[in-house]
Amino acid sequence: MSTLERQILFVGGVVAGSVHDYALMKQLFDPALSWFDGADVWLDLGFFGATADDGNKARIHLPHKKPRASKNNPHAALTVQQIRENKKQARTRISVEHSIGGMKTFHCLMHRIRNRLDIFIDSFFGLAAGLWNLKMSL
């Protein structure tokens, strides 16, 4: 990484229930505003619609999705180039995924929290992230 390039990792708040990742992103970052102008944004397939909203302003990097098998294409598969690009992106994202998994070793994130204060629930993630960073630095 050059001295002019910087990376920002964003982790949103805790949301109860089943909510699509991209729907949460649109709530936090209004697509009409210029949040990601000129930026490289690395996302997973949970953010599949991001190229439609921010694709002309930002460089959205999504993995390639395997096409569905059909009568016309019974052996649907990714090309060798697409597989190579997906592996490259996976190597970039694996440290983030390992950090999330490492934070879950602190069992307060794995069990149901019976508290109604959102700030209290978010502080569990902050504490777990801090403890994980401390563990990684030792």
Phi, psi and omega in degrees: 000130181285170181289336180274342182267136176224154181244141179235129176253125180251130174237119181281180180287174181279134179234127179279142176091187183263106179232132181295139182304316184289329176296320176295319180297320179292330176291320182280320183238099182301123181298338180288337180270164185264064180290320191243024182302123176072009183260152169273121181243117181260118184231165173259182185291352173292346181248036189303327182279359185295330181293331179290323183270318186245002187296330180276343181259333184231162175266096182275126178250107176244147174293157178282137180266133179296130179292154179284145175286142179215181178296320180285333183226073186289335181248060182294132180205161174281154176284167179298320179296318178295321177297319179297317179293321177297320179294321179297316179293322179297323177296327179288320186275344189296327179293324177294314180297321178293324178294318178297316178296322178294322178295330180287350175292339172276106195296352178295340178273344186265345184253158179293130179262120184261065179221144184262358181270116181299322181295327178292318179294317178297328180292334175299317179293321177298317178296316180296320178295318178296317178295321178295318177297320176298315179299319180290331181280341181277000000 
